[in-house]
């Protein structure tokens, strides 16, 4: 599953209500995150691979 950070448009590995692959907490500002099936665009370790 992937989540999109709407203010930046970056798509991370992970799910809403938890943490992304690179360690970002999606519980902070939950309105900024939406679940998506788009390709992951985050280049940070954990999301990228």
N, C-alpha and C positions, 0 to 999 in steps of 0.2 A: 504494500500500500504506500501511497505517497501523499504528502500534504503540501499545499501551496501557501506561502506567506504572501497575503494579498498586497501589503504596502510595497514590497520589493519585487514581487512576481517570481521569486525563487522557489523551486519545487524541491522538497527534501524527502528523503526516505523516512518513513515512520508513520505515525497515526495521530489524529487529533486527540487531545486529552492525555498525551504522554510526552515522550521525548523523540526528537528526530535522531537519525543516525549519527549526526555530528554533535549531538548533545544539547540542542536547543529545547527548552521546555515549552511545549505548546499550550500548557495550562495558563501561562502568563499571556494576557491579552488574547483570550480564545476567539474573539471576533476577528482577529487577523489571520486565522488559519482555516482553510477549507480542504476537505479530502478530495483527491483527484486521481485520475488514472493517467495523467500526462507523464512524459519522460522526466526523470530527475535531472535538475539542472544545477544543483548545489555541487560545488567543486571541493568542499571540505572532506577530510578523511572521515569515513563512516557513512556518508551519504553517497560519495562518488563511487565507492567500490564495495 
